[in-house]
């Protein structure tokens, strides 16, 4: 059994999970900032 290939798959799962979670949290923060719920504003690139 090759442990190197298996480790890459496990790391890829954590990478994808972190990426998706980070995108969701970032989107929520931007949404709350533009609605005025949070005291700071995050400028959007596209609007």
PyMOL commands that set and color helices and strands:
alter all, ss='L'
color gray80, all
select helices_A, chain A and resi 3-35
alter helices_A, ss='H'
color red, helices_A
deselect
rebuild
show_as cartoon
